[in-house]
Amino acid sequence: MSRLGLGFDTGGTYTDAVIMDLDTGEIFERAKSLTTRNDLSIGIKGAIAEFDKSLLSEVVTVCLSSTLATNSIVEGKGCRVGLILIGSQITVSAKVDYSIMIKGSHTATGKVDEPLDVEAAKEFLKSIRGKVDCMAVTGFMSVRNPEHEQEIAALAKETLHVPVVCGYELSSGLGFNERTITCVMNARLIPVIEELIQSVNKVLDEFGIDAPLMIVKGDGSVMSEEMAKIRPVETILSGPASSINGAKKLSGKDNAIVVDIGGTTTDIGIVRDGKPRLDPEGALIGGYRTRVMAAEITTAGMGGDSRIVINGEKVYLSPVRVIPLCVAAWKHPGLRERLQTLVDDGPKKIPVAHYARNIVIDTEYFIKVKEMKNADYLTELDEKFLDFVKDEPHSLAEAKRKLKEPPISFNIEKMEELGIIQRIGLTPTDLMHARGCFTKYDAEASKLGIAYHAANLDMTPEEFIAKADYLVTEKIGMEIVKKVLLEDNRETDLTGFGMDLVDKAVTGSHALDYDVSFRLNKPIIGMGGPAYDMLPKVAELLGTELVMPENYDVGNAVGAVSGKVVESIEILIQTATGTTIDNPACTAFSRLGRFYYEKFDDGVVQATEAGKQYVTEMAKKAGAENIKVTVGSDKSEVFVGKEHLRTRFVEIKLIITATGDPAYRKKA
């Protein structure tokens, strides 16, 4: 009997689903459904609505990767959070509702440096009772001794009866700011992820699927829903991580450049020896550096739904996501007739705008997509505009004629940023419809939009398509070249000179005395719906092979259900400075606490055993079976002084990792 897994990936545009044989990798069912951002369960339900019910009843594990955590952080969503800082203020702003800094700290060796001010914590906690949904507690140097965090956390639970998150539980790395930000993010996300899990389980129950739900983490591994409710921050960037898992599973290649093109973004990751590189500094989300270990992915604002627009005499490719004309006309059939009228009326000069969002073109429309409560920043004219576009999409020119107001009168940019309205316009998806290689929606609307743009530039539609296609190839090619250069040199940004070389390599432009060419030494694995159309020319440009595995367009869902359970702990063991004997006393630091050992060798053995027990237990809690534990170590010795007066400082870092399969079983 085959063991069947159900994988979901909720992307910015589509929700993908697959039923896969976990032993052979055979795909029995696959589907895509439009993602419903306000309620992800609707898109999930739509994705499996047509699946064979007998197969769904045989599913033994369900794995979900989701944009929800990342989007919630970027958009500032989440619950009310209180924060207690112990021993130091942070130098970055944390999105909390109430906070206090109290006395208490430890030294770098874990000894108490300043006593904990418990009374100050008690007064603060009493003052915010009933005003927060979750508490975050972080202490300066708590990674060397977590006892202050533990004491305050126990007090907070007793006083507030809400979930409490401690910084030392999420990271063993130094960096008080980053650890605090991670702790606060985790606290804010707890009710968000609980709501997601509840809604997904409702869909699973509706379809008679009683397998356990696993959630994908940012490093591509998976964890149980119970663990996700405790550590939701670890689910950030799970979509790109699933893409890498899926690319490896579907292609069988251990060394490649994975390029996943979705509706909104293009994610680029490098696989070496079967593994993605993890960002050593922690994931960067919403402008904040965290201590969450995630695959090092570069995300570019380029996808199937990216905006293509004219600015003066030039074609411009914007990272802004818009609804393609073909999709909008498919939903609103009257739109095609209005596009035809614009084409029949002939070219209309489009003024140059300094900013892309300020470009006004008659083939771009707006539709209201959600209500906003307490929207005090909206004017009376904005309200009139929203009423005008609530049922049918309209352009700014149409709004001007109907409402007797110029386009500048409406706060379009703000309403777009807040997601109240969605722009409709020409996209790469429309280019594909016009060329006939993808015709799921209204291809005629795409052709009309292209004809209007082309006429305004005195081009034929074919010439316009070729120009826009080249911009897409150029954009993706540049992002790939930048990615491999930055990873190879361990830099975060290219200099002006570096960008000039990249530009010449990709565009083929000539310098005065030299040309630049670039060739990848790894194949590109294409993932995501638009990849088959966009990547062949990119691979040719970069002189490499393009691999488009079967089921590439639902590869993220395949990656989600292919993940392993992985739990790790880092233990730092240090001798005291000035040691002269061969087997000195030592201290071990980890999230398990601070422990003193009389002999260094004994400390290593006992700390290793404690770490192995911890990761095994955590892997079981995360839903693993068939668990294997590995131990890695990095030892360093520093000698000080000369000859017989020399002393030494010894340090060893243990990284203990448990890896297992998701437990394939029915729910209890």
PyMOL commands that set and color helices and strands:
alter all, ss='L'
color gray80, all
select helices_A, chain A and resi 40-48+53-56+68-74+118-127+147-160+167-170+176-206+225-230+232-235+238-251+325-331+334-345+356-358+380-388+396-403+407-409+412-417+428-435+443-456+461-489+496-507+531-541+552-561+600-621+643-645
alter helices_A, ss='H'
color red, helices_A
select strands_A, chain A and resi 4-10+14-21+27-34+59-66+81-86+98-102+105-106+112-114+134-139+164-166+213-216+222-224+256-261+266-272+275-276+284-285+288-289+298-300+306-311+314-321+323-324+365-368+421-425+524-527+546-547+565-575+586-590+593-597+624-640+647-662
alter strands_A, ss='S'
color yellow, strands_A
deselect
rebuild
show_as cartoon
